[in-house]
Amino acid sequence: MRRPLLDFDLPDPAQVWLVVFLDPPSAAADTPLRNRLLGALLGLLRPGFRHVFAVSPVGPDGWLIVNPASCGLTAGLVRGPLVPASIRRGTETGRARCVAVTARRPAVWQPRGLFTCSNVIAHLTGISAHPFLTPYGLWRRMVTMRD
């Protein structure tokens, strides 16, 4: 008998994610040069679509947050109403856009390419993506899938 890799079941991939698109804050003058250069590169992307992260409800008042950044991947559980209130405020003021997607497994294996916020979120949600996908390209793909 073949023994499973893990002693517990992984969650069903049909998980709802709120994918949030926004612009990160500008780097302050005293931040490291690397961060200021990254900010300048992000300035080449479409306004409102310079970063993307995802949140998923967990239980009655929890939110799993997955935030891929240039310095690493942050994932964690936040409890309470702060997460949905902050996203709602961002969308109401036009500073953020949000789309709900249901994660799925891709039909075939896909090479993901670069470790960008767009590619990480595409991988998380099971959306096919080429290696140079931008947040705006991911947004278009998600909106097209909903229609």
C-alpha positions in Angstrom: 0.0 0.0 0.0 1.3 3.4 -1.0 1.6 5.8 1.9 0.3 9.4 1.4 2.8 12.2 1.3 1.0 14.1 4.1 -0.9 12.7 7.1 -3.7 15.2 6.5 -6.0 16.1 3.6 -5.2 19.3 1.7 -8.1 21.7 1.3 -10.3 21.4 -1.8 -8.9 23.8 -4.4 -12.4 25.2 -5.0 -11.7 28.1 -2.7 -13.0 31.6 -3.2 -10.4 34.3 -3.4 -10.9 38.0 -3.5 -8.1 39.3 -5.8 -7.3 42.9 -5.0 -5.5 45.2 -7.5 -4.0 48.5 -6.4 -0.9 50.7 -6.4 1.6 50.3 -3.6 2.6 53.5 -1.8 5.5 55.4 -3.2 9.0 54.8 -1.7 10.2 57.5 0.6 13.4 59.3 -0.2 15.3 57.6 2.5 14.4 54.0 1.4 17.1 51.8 -0.1 18.0 52.5 -3.7 16.8 49.0 -4.7 13.3 49.8 -3.4 13.2 53.2 -5.2 14.3 51.6 -8.5 11.5 49.0 -8.1 9.0 51.8 -7.5 10.2 53.5 -10.7 9.8 50.2 -12.6 6.3 49.8 -11.2 5.5 53.3 -12.5 5.7 51.9 -16.0 2.7 49.7 -15.3 -0.9 50.8 -15.7 -2.1 53.0 -12.8 -4.3 51.1 -10.4 -2.7 47.8 -11.5 0.8 47.9 -10.1 0.3 45.2 -7.4 -2.0 42.4 -6.7 -2.7 40.2 -3.6 -5.4 37.8 -2.6 -7.6 37.2 0.5 -9.9 34.3 1.2 -12.5 33.9 4.0 -11.6 31.4 6.7 -14.4 30.7 9.2 -16.8 33.3 10.5 -14.3 36.2 10.9 -11.0 35.1 9.5 -9.2 36.1 6.3 -6.2 34.2 4.8 -4.0 36.8 3.1 -1.5 36.0 0.4 0.7 39.0 -0.6 3.5 38.3 -3.0 6.1 41.1 -2.9 9.5 41.6 -4.4 11.2 40.8 -1.1 9.2 37.6 -0.4 5.8 36.0 0.1 3.7 37.0 3.0 0.8 34.7 4.0 -1.1 34.8 7.2 -4.5 34.7 8.9 -6.1 37.9 10.1 -9.2 37.9 12.3 -11.9 40.5 12.5 -13.6 43.0 10.2 -10.5 45.0 9.3 -9.7 43.2 6.1 -13.1 43.5 4.4 -13.6 47.0 5.6 -10.2 48.1 4.2 -10.9 46.4 0.8 -14.3 48.0 0.7 -12.9 51.4 1.5 -10.2 51.0 -1.2 -12.8 50.0 -3.9 -15.2 52.8 -2.9 -12.5 55.5 -3.1 -11.2 54.1 -6.4 -7.8 53.2 -5.0 -8.4 49.4 -5.4 -10.2 47.0 -7.7 -11.4 43.6 -6.5 -12.6 40.5 -8.3 -13.8 37.3 -6.8 -12.6 34.0 -8.4 -12.9 30.4 -7.5 -9.6 28.6 -7.4 -9.3 25.6 -9.7 -6.6 23.2 -10.8 -5.3 23.9 -14.3 -6.0 21.1 -16.8 -2.3 20.7 -17.6 1.0 21.5 -16.0 2.1 25.1 -16.7 5.5 26.6 -16.2 4.9 29.8 -14.3 8.1 31.7 -15.0 8.9 34.8 -13.0 8.1 35.3 -9.3 5.9 38.3 -9.8 2.8 39.2 -7.8 0.7 38.5 -10.9 2.2 35.0 -11.6 1.9 34.0 -7.9 -1.8 35.0 -7.8 -2.4 33.3 -11.1 -0.8 30.2 -9.8 -2.8 30.4 -6.5 -6.1 30.7 -8.4 -5.3 28.2 -11.1 -5.5 30.7 -14.0 -3.2 30.1 -17.0 -0.7 32.8 -17.4 2.4 33.5 -19.4 5.7 34.4 -17.6 5.4 38.1 -18.2 1.9 38.7 -17.1 1.2 42.1 -15.5 -1.5 42.8 -12.9 -3.6 44.5 -15.5 -3.3 41.4 -17.8 -4.4 39.2 -14.9 -7.3 41.5 -14.2 -8.4 41.3 -17.9 -8.1 37.5 -17.9 -10.2 37.2 -14.6 -12.9 39.6 -15.8 -13.1 37.8 -19.2 -13.5 34.4 -17.4 -16.5 35.8 -15.4 -18.4 36.9 -18.6 
